[in-house]
Amino acid sequence: MSDRDEFGAFLVGFVVGGLTGAVVALLFAPQSGDETRALIKDKSIELRDKAQVTGEEALARAEALAADARQRAEELTKEARTRATELASEIRERTGHLSSEVRERGKSAIEAVRKTKKSDGDEAPTA
């Protein structure tokens, strides 16, 4: 009989515990379904607003970065044009010096050929 008394006590404790848990759950339930839906709606609106603000901030930062990039690109373009102009001037100057030198050498070579022809002509027998 002692086994039956222990089982009965266990069964009574189990039932009483279950009922107590159910009563506590009903008393401490967070809110009704309508209140839960309203809370979900409010939270979703709040999250949407936060997402919109975050998106606007990101867009503003992206626009600022794009403006900075454009400005830097313009500066680099001006710098490249200036350097290209300087290089073109330098090349023209060097080319001018080289062409003058080539002309002078060419004239010297022509004169040397003429002198050799004249000296060969003086020594050549006449027929």
C-alpha positions as CSV (number, residue, x, y, z in Angstrom):
1,M,0.0,0.0,0.0
2,S,2.8,2.3,0.6
3,D,3.6,2.2,-3.2
4,R,0.0,3.3,-3.9
5,D,0.2,6.2,-1.4
6,E,3.4,7.4,-3.0
7,F,2.0,7.2,-6.5
8,G,-1.2,9.0,-5.3
9,A,0.8,11.7,-3.7
10,F,2.8,12.1,-6.8
11,L,-0.3,12.3,-9.0
12,V,-1.9,14.9,-6.7
13,G,1.3,17.0,-6.7
14,F,1.5,16.7,-10.5
15,V,-2.1,17.9,-11.0
16,V,-1.9,20.7,-8.4
17,G,1.4,21.9,-9.9
18,G,-0.1,21.9,-13.4
19,L,-3.1,23.9,-12.3
20,T,-0.9,26.3,-10.4
21,G,1.2,26.8,-13.5
22,A,-1.8,27.4,-15.7
23,V,-3.3,30.0,-13.2
24,V,0.1,31.8,-13.0
25,A,0.4,31.8,-16.8
26,L,-3.0,33.4,-17.2
27,L,-2.4,36.0,-14.5
28,F,1.0,37.0,-15.9
29,A,0.2,36.8,-19.7
30,P,1.8,39.9,-21.3
31,Q,-1.3,41.2,-23.1
32,S,-4.2,40.2,-25.3
33,G,-4.0,39.5,-29.0
34,D,-5.2,43.0,-29.9
35,E,-2.6,44.5,-27.7
36,T,0.1,42.3,-29.2
37,R,-0.9,43.2,-32.7
38,A,-0.9,46.9,-31.8
39,L,2.6,46.5,-30.3
40,I,3.9,44.7,-33.4
41,K,2.4,47.4,-35.6
42,D,4.1,50.2,-33.5
43,K,7.4,48.4,-33.5
44,S,7.3,47.9,-37.3
45,I,6.5,51.6,-37.8
46,E,9.4,52.4,-35.5
47,L,11.8,50.1,-37.4
48,R,10.6,51.5,-40.8
49,D,11.3,55.0,-39.6
50,K,14.8,54.0,-38.3
51,A,15.5,52.3,-41.6
52,Q,14.4,55.4,-43.6
53,V,16.6,57.7,-41.5
54,T,19.5,55.3,-41.8
55,G,19.0,55.2,-45.6
56,E,18.8,59.0,-45.8
57,E,22.1,59.2,-43.8
58,A,23.8,56.7,-46.1
59,L,22.6,58.5,-49.2
60,A,23.9,61.8,-47.8
61,R,27.3,60.3,-47.0
62,A,27.4,58.7,-50.5
63,E,26.6,62.0,-52.1
64,A,29.3,63.8,-50.1
65,L,31.8,61.1,-51.0
66,A,30.8,61.4,-54.7
67,A,31.3,65.2,-54.5
68,D,34.7,64.7,-53.0
69,A,35.6,62.2,-55.6
70,R,34.5,64.6,-58.4
71,Q,36.5,67.4,-56.9
72,R,39.6,65.2,-56.6
73,A,39.2,64.0,-60.2
74,E,39.0,67.6,-61.4
75,E,42.1,68.5,-59.5
76,L,43.9,65.4,-60.9
77,T,42.7,66.3,-64.4
78,K,44.1,69.9,-64.1
79,E,47.3,68.6,-62.7
80,A,47.6,66.1,-65.6
81,R,46.9,68.8,-68.2
82,T,49.5,71.1,-66.6
83,R,52.1,68.3,-66.6
84,A,51.2,67.4,-70.2
85,T,51.6,71.0,-71.3
86,E,55.0,71.2,-69.6
87,L,56.1,67.9,-71.2
88,A,54.9,69.1,-74.6
89,S,56.9,72.3,-74.2
90,E,60.0,70.5,-73.1
91,I,59.7,68.1,-76.1
92,R,59.3,71.0,-78.5
93,E,62.3,72.6,-77.0
94,R,64.4,69.5,-77.2
95,T,63.2,68.7,-80.7
96,G,64.1,72.3,-81.8
97,H,67.6,71.8,-80.5
98,L,67.9,68.4,-82.1
99,S,66.7,69.7,-85.5
100,S,69.1,72.6,-85.3
101,E,71.9,70.3,-84.5
102,V,70.9,67.9,-87.4
103,R,70.8,70.8,-89.8
104,E,74.2,72.0,-88.8
105,R,75.7,68.5,-89.1
106,G,74.0,68.1,-92.5
107,K,75.4,71.4,-93.7
108,S,78.8,70.4,-92.4
109,A,78.5,67.1,-94.2
110,I,77.4,68.8,-97.5
111,E,80.3,71.2,-97.3
112,A,82.8,68.4,-96.6
113,V,81.5,66.5,-99.6
114,R,81.7,69.6,-101.8
115,K,85.3,70.2,-100.6
116,T,86.2,66.7,-101.4
117,K,84.7,66.9,-104.8
118,K,86.5,70.2,-105.5
119,S,89.8,68.8,-104.3
120,D,89.2,65.6,-106.4
121,G,88.2,67.8,-109.4
122,D,91.4,69.8,-109.2
123,E,93.5,66.7,-109.2
124,A,91.6,64.8,-111.8
125,P,93.1,64.8,-115.3
126,T,91.2,66.7,-117.9
127,A,90.5,64.8,-121.1
